Amino acid sequence: MNASITKADVVIIGTGMAGTTLVREMRKQGDSVTIHMITSDDGAVYSKPMLSNALAQGKTPDGLVQKTAAQFGEQQNVTMWTHTRVIAINRRDKTVIVKGPEGRDVIGYENLVLATGAHPRPYTAQGAGEETFKTVNSLTDYARWRTDLSAGARVLIVGAGLIGLEFANDLVAQGFHVDVVDPVKIPLGRLLPEALGPVVENALADAGVNFHLGHVIADVVEGPEGNVAHLDDGTPVPFDIALSAIGLIPNVKLAEEIGLKVAQGIVVDRTLRTADANIFALGDCAQTDAGVLPFVLPLMAEARALAQTLTGTDTAIDFPAMPVAVKTPAIPIVVCPPAPGTEGEWVVEGQGTDWRAVFVTPGGEILGFALTGAETQGRQALAREVPHVLAA
């Protein structure tokens, strides 16, 4: 094989938020560790959580870019391999074989980090074409979405979870007609107590979102003058463009190919090591003892711990209570749900759009909470009362 050979102390596959946050944390420890990053795209650094409210902020795709790959590489003293695809990983030789614009190369590593993220869960319906239900999970996706989103379009969103609601609020604020469909009977059904469902639904409905909760799409009829989704109760929902927001699937293909342990995500221990002592995973692709946690705060905690490990001090991850803020200006929401199956009950109080729900065990311990409106200001105090998800 005709290929150049290079070597780095740490090779990171993926230049999304997980990879770049890890680099920043490592560089706080100094420049002695050589780092190479590999990405199949242009490696532009941006905040993925911004994609779901970029319209309201007036952000174009270019406006979301914080740094180019070249700028990030220079600032952090990192070698960036952009537009480069991983062909194979050889665990025995500790090498990564890649193919980029200049052909094939071999990159040796002391430690390898999989920061491969996750891809959107696909959605299909009878009569719908392959491109009917679009997804927005990258800067490229967002650029395409902006191009396809004509002024005044009728937008159908499948999924009333966190991302679906953020997009819905963002779109109605910009004058789009928005319908949201979800088989769950309350928005944020996996995160909110049932009592707060109507509070959130009514606030977003007042902002202009049309909800069809407790229903699924039976079929779709597409046409040049627009499309119609028929719900399972026969309700027609006309739309011009549709968005699927039904969750993410961790990208585990590379890990599977090299025989690492994979369940829902890439299985890692408390130091984020995989079944191979020199290969780590973090972010949306990783599965810790707390499960897969596709949120910003767990990612940052993982990056801090892994940076210590990769610079010489093995450090276990520490997950304190990690409340999630939902970017819905029509009704601010902060959620910190208890683990599924936890024994206890929700204690709910409030009025209007300002509600406080606390999950309490029979022994009186607070294990979770959900806040809306002005009550979100109390999230830090409540978070201090909730025990750590994982303690170092």
N, C-alpha and C positions, 0 to 999 in steps of 0.2 A: 504494500500500500504506500503510495507516494503521499506523505503527509508530514507537515512540520510538527515538531514536538515541543511543548512548553510545559511548565509546571508551576503550581501555586500552592500555598499553604492551605487556602480555603477556596473551593469552587462552589458558587451558588448558581443553581439552575432556577431562573425566574427573577425578573426585575420589577415585580409589583411591589405593593406596600410591605409585604413580609420581607422580601429580599433587601429592599433599600433601607428599611428601618433597622434590620440586622446590621447592615454595613455601618450606618451612622452610630449605632451602639458600640460596634467593635472599634471604630475609629476614636471613640472617647478613651479607649485604652492605649492608643498610640498607633503608629504606622508600621510597626515591625512585621506584622502578619501580611503576607501578600494575598490579595483577593482578586479572583476573576469571576465575572458574572456573565451568564449566558442567557440570551433571550431570542425567541424566534421573530419578534417584532423590532421596532426601532428603538425600544428601550426608554422611551420618554417617561419621565417621572411625573406622576400626577396622583391625586387622591381619588381612588375609586369611589369612596362614599359620596363624593361630590356629584357623581353622575346623575343621581336621582333628584337633585334639586338645582341642577345647573341652569335650566331655563329661567327660573325666577331670578337667578343671580346674574343673568345676562351673559353667561359664559359660553363662548364658542369652543369647539374642540381644541383649537390652538390656545385659547385663553385658559384652559384647564392645565396646560403643561407648565409645570414648575421649573423643570430643567430638562434639557436634552440629555441623551445618554453621554455624549461627549463632555458636557458641562459637569454632570454628576461624577463621571469617572475621574475627571481632572481634580474636582474639589475633594473627593474622598480617596484619591490615589488608588483607583480600582481599574483593572483592565476590563473593558466592556466588549463582549462578543455579541453584536447585534445582527439581526436577520440570520441567525445561526440556529440550526436544528440539531438536537441531540440524536445521534444515530444509535449509540450503544454506550452502556456503562460496564466497564470491566472491574468487578470488585476485587479480584485477585491481584491485578496489576495496579489497581487504584488509578484508573484512567477513564476519561470521558472522550468518546469519539464524536466529533461534530462535523457538520457540513454547513459552510457559510458561503458568502459571495466569492471567496478566493479558493473554494474547494474544501477538501477534508483536512482536519487537524486533529491532533491528539493532545489533550490537556491532562496532565497528571495532577493528583491532589493528595494532600495529607488528610484533609477532611472535606466531605462533600455535603452540601446542604440542598435538600429538595424544598423549594419554595414555589411550587408549581400551581398553587391556587386551586380554584374550582371553576367548573363551567355551569351554565344555567341548565336546570332541569327542563327538558323539552316538553312542549305541550302540543297535542294534536287533537283534532276533532273531525268527525265525518264531514267530508266535502271541502275541507280546508287544504290549501296547497302547502308545499314545504316551507314557503317563506311567509305564510299568512301571519303566524304568531312570532313576532320579532323578539329578540332579547337584547338587553343592554348590559354588558358585563366588562366592557373595555372601552378605551378611548376610540378605537376603530368602530366598535358597535355604536357608540354615541354619535360619531360623525355621520354614520349611515342613517341613524334614527333621525337626526336633525334634518338631513337632506330629504327624507321621505315624509317628514311631518309638515304638511302644508297648512297654511293659515286657516284657522277655523275648523280644522279636521275633527271628525268624531272618532274618539279613541276608545277602544275596548281594552281593558286590562283584566287579565285572568290572574287572580291572586290578591287577596286582601290582607296579606302579611305586611311586614315592615317595608320592603321595597315597593310593593304594589301601592301602599298608601302614600309613600313619599312621592312616587311618580304622579299619582292621582292629584295630590294637593298641588304639586308643581305645575301640572298641566292646566287645571282649572284656574289657577292664579294668572295664567297667561291667555285665558279666553277660550280654551279648548273645551269641547263637550266630552265628558268622561263617564263611561260606565264601567263598574267593577263587578266581576262575577267571582264567587267563591262558594264551594260546597259547605264551608263552615258558616255557622249562623251569626257569628259576630266577627268584626274586624280584629286583626291581631289575635285570632283565636287560640294560638299556641302560647301566647305571652300574657294576655290580659285575663283577669277574673271575669266571669260572665257578667257581673253587675256593671262593669265599666264599658262593655261592648256598645250598648245603646248611646252612651255619652259620646264616645268617639265617633260612632256612625252618624249621629245627629249633627255634630259639629262639622264634619266633613260634608254632609249632605247640605247643610246651610251654606257651605262654601261653593257648592255646585256639583259635588260628586253624586252620581246616581248609583246606588248599591243594589245588587241582586244577590243577596246572601242566602245560603242554604240551597243553591241551585248550581247545576252544571250545564255546559253547552251540549245540546243534543246533536246539532249539526250546523254547518255553515254553508250559506249560498253566496257565492262570489259573482260579481258582475261589474261591468264597466262604469255603471252609475253609482257603485258602492256595494257594500257587502252587508249581509244580515246573518247574525247568529241567533239561532232558535234555542231557547232554554228548555230544560226538561219539563217545564209547565206550559210550554207553547209560546211564551213571551218572545216577541221578535226584538232584537237589539241591533239596529243599524249601525254600521261603523265604516270608517275609511281606512283605519290602520289599527292593528292589534299588537298588544305587548304581553308576553308571558312573564309573570313574576311569581313563579311557584317554587322557588328555592334553588339551591346549588348542589352540585355533585362534585366531591373532591376529585382532583386530577391525580389518580393513583397509577396510571398506566406504566410510567417508567419504573415505579417501585415494584409493580407486579412482574414486569419483564426481568428484573434482576433478582427475583425471589425473596423480596422483603415481605414481612408480615403486613397484610392489608385486611381491614374489616370495612367499616364505613369510610374511614380514611386510612392514611399510612400510620400504622401503630407505632407509637413512640413511648419511651419511659419518661421518668420525671426530669431527665436532663435533655429530653427531646431526641435521644438516640433511637435509631431504628434497630432492627435485628442485627445490623452490621454496626460494629462499634465506631466506625469511621464515617458513617452516613447518618445525617440528621434530617428532620423535617419540621417545618413550622408553618403557621398560618392556616389558611382554609383547607389545605390538603392534609393536615396532621390530625391524628386522633390521640389525645392524651387520656388519662384516667377520667377526665371530666367530659370526654366525648369530643366531637368536632364542634368547635366554637367559632363560627364565621363572623366574628365581630372585631372591632378595632382594639378594645382594651385587652383581650386575651392575647392578641397578636403582639402588642407592645410588651406585655409581660414576658412572653416567650422570647422576644428579641433581646430583651435585657439579660435574661438568664443565659441564653445561648451565646451571646457575645462574651460573657465571662468564661464559659466553657471553652470556646474556641480560641480564647487568648490565654488559656493556661490554668483556669480555676474552675473545676467541675462545679456547676451550680444548678440546683433543682429549680423548676418553675414554681412560682408562688402566685396563685390566683386569689386575690381578695374578692369580695363582692364586686361585681362588674356591671353596674347598671347601664342599660342601653338607651340612648336618647333617640327618639324617632323624630325625623325632620319633617314635621307637619305643622306649619305655622298656624293653621286654622285651629289646632288644639295641641299645644306642646304635650308630649308624652315621654315618660321615663319608665322603663320596665326592668325589673330584676327578679325574674320568676324563680320559684323553688324548683328543685329537681323533680322530674315527673315521678308520681307515685308517693311523694312525701306525705306523711300523715299530718293533718292540720286543717285549718280553715281560714278563709279570707275575712278580715274585719274591714268593712267598707264604710266610709263616711265622706260627705261632701255635698255640694250643690252646684247647679249650673254646669260649668265646664271644669270646675275645680274639685278634684276628687283624690282621696288618699285611700289606698287599699293595702293592707299589711297582712302577709301570710304568717299565721301564728300556730305553733305546735301545741298539743295538749298541755305541755309543760310551760308554755308561755314564751318560748324562744321564737324570735323573728327570723324567718328563713327566706323571706322574699317580699317584694313590694311592687306596686304599680301606682304611678302618680300622673295626674293630668292637670293642665292649666297652671294656675299659680302654685299649686301644691308641688310642682316639680322643683321648686326652689329648695325643698327639704331633702333632696336626694342624697347629698353628701352625709348629712347627719344619720339618715336611715342606713346608708351603706356601711357606716361604721358599726352598726348594731348587728349586721348580718355576718355570720361566720364565713371564713375563707372557703372558697370552692375547693382549692387544693392549697395546703400549707407546705412551705419548704421544710 
